[in-house]
């Protein structure tokens, strides 16, 4: 997993990839919300740009699961709105 952002934080991406070609992998990903200017006590939205699905996350640690046969990666656009 890695993240990348524009200098003004108007465009923040979080990329998570399952490198195991056989098995589903799951766990928590740590989002540096304070560095991104996101209120640590408020929920924020992430949109998977591969599927169009929106998720409401909160806090710094959030659960992800990636099945290599269905969806081997997430490319999330993070928004505090």
NORZI-V680924 format. One record per pair of residues at least 12 apart in sequence whose ideal C-beta (glycine too) atoms are under 10 Angstrom apart, sorted by the first residue. I is the first residue (numbers start at 1). J is the second residue. If there is no record, write none. Layout:
i=(I	I)
j=(J	J)
This chain:
i=(1	1	1	1	1	1	1	1	1	1	1	1	2	2	2	2	3	3	3	3	3	3	3	3	3	3	5	5	5	5	5	8	9	9	9	9	9	9	10	11	11	11	12	12	12	12	12	12	12	12	12	12	12	12	12	13	13	13	13	13	13	14	14	14	14	14	14	14	14	14	14	14	14	14	14	15	15	15	15	15	16	16	16	16	16	16	16	16	16	17	17	17	17	17	17	18	18	18	18	18	18	18	18	18	19	19	19	19	20	20	20	20	21	21	21	22	22	23	23	23	23	24	24	24	24	24	24	24	24	25	25	25	25	25	25	26	26	26	26	26	27	27	27	27	27	28	28	28	28	28	28	29	29	29	29	29	29	29	29	30	30	30	30	31	31	31	31	31	31	31	31	31	31	32	33	33	33	33	33	33	34	36	36	36	37	38	38	38	38	38	38	38	39	39	40	40	40	41	41	42	42	42	43	43	43	43	43	43	44	44	44	44	44	44	44	44	44	45	45	45	45	45	45	45	46	46	46	46	46	46	46	47	47	47	47	47	47	48	48	48	48	48	48	49	49	49	49	50	50	50	50	50	50	51	51	51	53	53	53	54	54	54	55	55	57	57	62	64)
j=(14	15	16	17	27	29	30	31	64	73	74	76	14	15	16	17	15	16	29	30	31	32	35	36	76	78	32	35	36	37	78	37	35	36	37	38	78	80	79	77	78	79	31	32	35	36	37	38	44	46	76	77	78	79	80	46	49	75	76	77	78	29	31	32	36	46	48	57	62	64	74	75	76	77	78	49	73	74	75	76	29	48	64	66	72	73	74	75	76	66	68	72	73	74	75	64	65	66	67	68	71	72	73	74	66	68	72	73	66	67	68	72	68	69	72	68	69	66	67	68	69	65	66	67	68	69	70	71	72	64	65	66	67	68	72	63	64	65	66	67	61	63	64	65	66	59	60	61	62	63	64	57	60	61	62	63	64	74	76	59	60	61	62	44	46	57	58	59	60	61	62	76	78	60	57	58	59	60	78	80	60	78	79	80	80	57	58	59	60	78	79	80	58	80	58	59	60	58	59	58	59	80	55	56	57	58	59	80	56	57	58	59	62	78	79	80	81	57	76	77	78	79	80	81	62	64	74	76	77	78	79	74	75	76	77	78	79	71	73	74	75	76	77	74	75	76	77	71	72	73	74	75	76	71	74	75	71	74	76	76	77	79	74	76	76	78	76	76)
